[in-house]
Amino acid sequence: MVVSSQTIDGKYIVLTDRTALPTQCVRKNQPVSEREYRKWDLPWIPIWLKIVMLLCPILLIVTPYAVRQRCRLKAGLSRGVWFRYFLLKLAAGFLILGSLVAPIAYAAADLQQWAIVAAALFPFCFWGGFAILILFSSPLSIAKVEGDLFWIKGCSPDFLESLRRSVG
């Protein structure tokens, strides 16, 4: 990772691929431990593709791994902020798993009415869980790409201001 100069554009941090940010939480602007300072691999998914992904659920699984433009960076995320995103991922996992298990469990328990309801809700819970997992469970995301520059959203105003002071 290379520490490069970052610029601030409103509520976005503009940087190049393989940038290392300061060892502070991007959300709370507090120092983070070595364990909380980690590598991120963010895919660039334009808004139109996110809409298509929600309309065609199979793309929810394929797209994040097939996109070519990615921004790899090192950034810090404090334990409390990480835990909130972990809970969101856990809820998405329960939606996915529950949508698979509930119809079978209700049918096995001879609760046919509930098995039919669970089977009817299956696609909404299953794909809703994937949508949450892939589209909303990361504190940082790419808002825009121009050439080799990435506009990253998700940093707190305090973090952006500290970067502005350190660069300028």
Secondary structure, DSSP 8 states (H G I E B T S, - for coil): -B----EEETTEEEEESSEEEEEEETTT--B--TTTEEEEEEE---HHHHHHHHHSTHHHHHHHHH-S-EEEEEEE--HHHHHHHHHHHHHHHHHHHHHHHHHHHHHHTT-HHHHHHHHHHHHHHHHHHHHHHHHSS-S-EEEEEETTEEEEE---HHHHHHHHHHH-
